Amino acid sequence: MVSEIEKRIHEGMPGYIKALKQLVRIPSISFDNFDQKFVLDSAEAVKKMFTEAGFTNVQFLLPPSGRPSVYAESLTKPENPTVLLYAHHDVQPPMREALWKSAPFEPEVRGDRLYGRGTADDKAGIITHIAAARLVREILGDKGPNLKFIIEGEEESGSAGFEEILAKNTDLLHSDAVIIADLGNFAKGVPSITTTLRGMSAVNVTLKSTKAPLHSGSWSGPIPDPGQALCRMISALTDKDGNIAIPHFEDGIVPPTPEELESYRSLGYSEETFRKEGGVLDCVKLNVPGDKILETLWRRPSIVVTAMEVGSRTNAGNVLQDSAYARIGIRLAPGMDAGACTQMLVEFLHQHVPSGMECSITAEDGANPFTTDIAHPFFKKMGDAMAEAYGQPTKFIGCGASIPGAELFRSTLGDIPILMTGLEDPECAAHGENESLYLPDFEAGITAETLFFASLAK
């Protein structure tokens, strides 16, 4: 059966790539300042793919924002195990379009990679689920597992309404396991299952000193500069080595076990590799030694200024600006609480406002960290399937990113195995310019998921 599956998937790759390109052409950016018509167009395209694949009960599940999640089923027998398959059809903004070598929403194959926004994160996950589900149904018929699909429409913007969708549709989504196809492999060609995620949150800070911008020659000096003041607030958040200075911020962290630390070391990840993959300049000194990089990425919190604005770079003049803005993001280690940590960040910033300036801080919706226990036999079945498809042993890894749905699935559907896979890799530039998908792993990922479904056959 393995050779038949591999042969049919290999022959089907041109069609899978074509389908993926169709989705990538839709700029389904789920942030409010972009046209949300395209998120609906994307949901309609996914719905059409499900219908054409012969899946049933295809429908939209709507959050308050109106950005649809798409649901579908491919059911066999009630006594067979049921697996819920998750991906998302919304994407990040293209960022600096001038830096793209090809248009972000005009997918292009160059070498062994498909370039375009959403190729790896996460529209390839949608095609992987559809392709694997169709093939296992054709080969195994009603011996295969029951499969349910939920393709979210606002993951990139924080999954604000996903909890409500899950709560309203608990019976519909009831399953024995979940596959979240929104992560990645440790390296190209290295099959990986993610077992920990960092949480996230963010705040938007606006600091104001005057009612309007002023002539810098006539007014600067006596009046504090909001740009410099905001920089001082931000610099107070960490010490020179990047250690977070907010009192009690890290109190809840659950440290990695000796076994987990040993598994990190076994990956053989070096500072040289990290620098190369991240494009870190040779002159830059890292905040941690090389042997602490993975632990820091996966099991430690961080604070990052993701946007900052004081006037306009393209229209800069001799002006004392009236205000300064920054968006400050936090990543949270397992054991930390997004709500509590966000509140500590807000309070700390308010305490460090200089010169009595007017400060407005708004918090975004956050997501808690996530860990999963790999003792369930589904993890071994998936690990074996991935090893067969990729031709080398499966690695169990952590991830510094966040997927709000992971913890929401657990809290809504119960303590069922949640297997986190995906097709990103260190070269894919997810969220950045020139995002791409490594096509050999795309094929291997479809094969692995199909083999996993076959292993559940009764």
Salt bridges, closest charged atoms under 4 A:
GLU4 OE2 - ARG8 NH1 3.54
GLU11 OE2 - LYS7 NZ 2.76
ASP32 OD1 - ARG67 NH2 2.31
ASP41 OD2 - LYS37 NZ 2.55
GLU52 OE2 - LYS48 NZ 4.00
ASP90 OD1 - HIS88 ND1 3.13
GLU108 OE2 - ARG110 NH1 3.08
ASP121 OD1 - HIS88 NE2 3.09
ASP121 OD2 - HIS431 NE2 3.11
GLU138 OE1 - ARG8 NH2 2.47
ASP142 OD2 - LYS77 NZ 3.96
GLU154 OE1 - ARG67 NH1 3.11
GLU155 OE1 - HIS88 NE2 3.26
GLU156 OE2 - HIS88 NE2 3.76
GLU156 OE1 - HIS431 NE2 3.19
GLU164 OE2 - LYS168 NZ 2.93
ASP182 OD1 - HIS88 NE2 3.18
ASP241 OD2 - LYS240 NZ 3.35
GLU250 OE1 - ARG300 NH2 2.73
ASP251 OD2 - HIS248 ND1 2.90
GLU260 OE1 - ARG299 NH1 3.07
GLU262 OE1 - ARG265 NH2 3.26
GLU271 OE2 - ARG275 NE 2.96
GLU295 OE1 - LYS292 NZ 3.52
ASP322 OD2 - LYS208 NZ 2.92
GLU364 OE1 - ARG327 NH2 2.83
ASP384 OD2 - LYS380 NZ 2.74
GLU407 OE1 - ARG410 NH1 3.82
ASP425 OD2 - ARG113 NH2 2.86
GLU427 OE1 - ARG113 NH1 3.78
GLU427 OE2 - LYS188 NZ 3.66
GLU433 OE2 - ARG96 NE 2.85
GLU435 OE1 - ARG117 NH1 2.82
GLU443 OE2 - HIS10 ND1 2.92
GLU449 OE2 - HIS129 ND1 2.68
